[in-house]
Amino acid sequence: MSSYSLASWAEFCDLHSSTPLPEDVHFEHLFIDTREIVNGSGGGFFCLKGRRNGHEFIQDAINKGVLAIVIQEDYSFDLALPNEVFILRCPNVLHALQQSALMHRKRLVNTRFIGITGSNGKTIVKEWAHQLIESEKRAYRSFRSHNSQIGVALSVWQVKQEDQVAILEAGISSTGEMERLEAMIQPEVVVLSHIGDAHDIGFSSRQAKIEEKLRLAKNYAHTICLPEHLSD
């Protein structure tokens, strides 16, 4: 299980607190939805803005016992805070979540990461690869189709140091998105599945979409597996 001191986490992710952060207090869990919190002890809740604004659920997170709450730096609220709850401010909550994943990724020096991207078939390829690998090595694979900017961060966080292989999906819908996913996954092996018309509207051309997806292999990969129609 991932465990980091509150102070070192805040420093790495550039999170700011109005009160000193203790070095001997550790957190282990990342939450983005208070409905999924059973016991928030040792957890950090990230107030992401999507279809719902996570800042609206700060009180719910407090009630469920979270250790820390990450909010936008310009957000103001008037709630009574227990002494054991820390409010951490940052310019971009999503970026803070992704930096948390990157912090954990740096610890996983003995885990070989495989990144799977493409238009269709990512989850099937991931499950197939996991079945092949787990018979010989301890292998982790991302949950369901967690391949978005948020899903990849949560998936990386779940990888344990004893996992020998981690297989993660990376899904994008427009130009410029893969860079952040690659930074979190840092895959040594990249698999490109079928390229179809999904999310074509987010790219200037089909070739531009292929090139963006292959950015997953830009800095760390030494092996790239391509579908047959792209391997020439």
Summary of the structure (lengths in Angstrom):
residues: 232
radius of gyration: 18.8
end to end distance: 42.8
largest distance: 62.7
contacts: 730
relative contact order: 0.13
helix: 37%
strand: 20%
